[in-house]
């Protein structure tokens, strides 16, 4: 018997800058509805980065689907688009210090429990990330559980140390998974 059934939310959109803000608001509202307020910032950041990649890189169109699935103690957020090309994760050493792009997937990796990309049929892909929930999906989190979840992101970001020259952070360990 499954005690906590899965919950699912899907949004189809054109990955245009104005729509990305709308999807962020939808993600926030859905997580509030599921009593997962502590995940709003990380989920919104991750979905913004993935939709920005669709807007910047996807061919032949910017149509995509954002899915959120809450299953037991994991929230999975995925973005499906129609471009079969897999994303390229930039080596931090190859990114200019003042560059305005190239760090998105590294940021998704740093703030999530796991992430990855998989082909979606002949003409598309799905990029996803997971976040752990602090409490069972059906019960509202206690004050203590919220506090623990809020502390976790700070520790994860703190895991990225500074290089000896103090100019560029060291590379954080990769936590990606590619299903094939």
N, C-alpha and C positions, 0 to 999 in steps of 0.2 A: 504494500500500500504506500502511495506517495503522500507524505504529509503536507508538503508545500508544492503545489502544482506550479508549473512555469507560468510566467506572465510575459506578454509579448506586445510590442508597439512598433508599428511600421509607418514611415513617412516617405512618400515619393516626391521628388522635387528636381528642379533645375538648380545646379550648384552655382548660383549667382550670389554675389556678396549680400544683397538684400535678403535673400532666402536663407542664407547661413545663419543670420541673426534670428530669424523666425524659428529655425530648427533648434537653435540653442534654447529658446524660450519653451519650445515643446518638450525638449529633453528635461529641462528643469521642472516643468509642471508635472510630467509623468513620474519623475523620481520623487517629487513631493507627494504625489498620490500614492506611491508605493511605500511611503514613509522612509525614504532613503536620502534625506536631505544632505547628509554628510558626503554623498557621492556627487552632488551637483557640480561642483567646481571642476573636479577631474573629468567627469563625463563630458561636460560642456567644452572643456579645453580639447579633449581628444577628438570629439566629433567636429569641432571647428577646424582642427588641423587636417583631418581626413577630407572634409568637404573643401577646404582650401586647395588641397592637392587635386581633387577632381576638377575644380574650377580652373586651376592653372595648367594641368597636364592632360586631362582626359580627352580622347578623340573617339569617335567622330562627334559626339555631343556631350553636353554637361548633365544629362539626365542620370539620376542616381536614386538609390533607395537606402534610407537609414533604418536600421533595425536595432531595437533594444530587446534583449531577452533576459529575464530574471529567472534563474533556475537554482533553487536551493540557496546556496550562499555565494553565487556568482552573478554579476551583471556582465553580459556580453553586448558590446556595441559594435555594429558592423556597418560598413558603407560599401554598397555594390554599385559598380559603374559598368559601362559598355566598352571600356578600353582593355584589351587583353594584355597590354604591356604591364609588367610587374614594376612596382616602385623601386627606385634605387636609393639605398641608404648611404648617405654621404659619410665619408670618413671625416671626423672632426678636424683632423690635421689639414684636410684639403679645403676647408671653408675659411674664407677671409674673415678676420675678426669683425668687420662691420657689414658683412653680407646680410641681406634681408631675407634670404631663403636658404634651404638646405638642412635646417635643424628640426623640422616638424616631426619626422618619424622618430628621431632620437628623443624628442620631448615626450611623444606618446609612449615610447619604451620606458622612459624614466618614471612616468606617473602611473603606469598600469602594472598589473600583476603579470600579464603576458600579452603578446600581440602577434599578429602574423598576417599573411596574405595567401590566398589560394585562388587558383583559376576558377572561373564560373562559366562552364560550358565553353563554347568555341570563341565567344566574343565578349569577354568580360572578366572581372575579378572581384573579389571581396577582400577588403582590408578590415581587420577587426582588432579589438582589444578587450581585455577583461579587467574587472575591478572586483575585489572581494567585498561582500557586505559584512557589516559588523554584527548583525543580528538576523534571526530568522525573517524571511521575506514577509510573512503575514502579520508579524507583530511590530508595533512601532518601537524603534530603538529607545533604550533608556538613556538618561543623561550620561551615565558612565560609558555606554557603548558609543555615543556620539563623540565623547571626548577622546576615546581611543582612536577612532577613525580619523579625527582631525589631527592627531599627533603623527599618524603614520606617514602622510605625504611629506611632512617636514623631515623625517628621518630618511626617507627615500631620496629626497633631493640632496640631503646632506651627505649621502653616500658618494656623491660625485666630488672628488677632492680637487684641489688646485694644483696646477703644474708648478714645478720648481721656479719657473720664471715669473709666476703669478699672473700671466697674461691670458692663459687659456686653460679651462678645466680639463682634467684628465678624462679619458674615455670611460664611460660607465660600462659595466658588463652588459652584454646584449642579452635580452630576454625575449627574443622573437622566436616564433615557431612558424614554419612554412609547411602547410599541408599539401601534399602532392599526390 
